[in-house]
Amino acid sequence: MEDDLFDFESDILLTTSSDVEPVELPSRIGILPFRNKVLLPGAVIQIQCTFSNSIKLVAEELWQREEKGLIGILPVI
């Protein structure tokens, strides 16, 4: 897998609560460290994954599943 596969420009798309569908949470979710950006509630943004563990998490949870995946975001200072 190439590192530039998830190299996106940072775009922010705001959504309203009516756009969000409730989901059943799994018993365990992967956590993605989030550096140098602000994530606002209700916002959808494109992210850049450069570490192999982050790329693997995103690929397994969001891209290679038939159903929608879910990951947790942890702000890192």
Sequence and secondary structure as in RCSB ss.txt:
>XXXX:A:sequence
MEDDLFDFESDILLTTSSDVEPVELPSRIGILPFRNKVLLPGAVIQIQCTFSNSIKLVAEELWQREEKGLIGILP
VI
>XXXX:A:secstr
  GGGG     EEE  GGG       S  EEEEEES    TTEEE     SHHHHHHHIIIIIS SS   EEEEE
E 
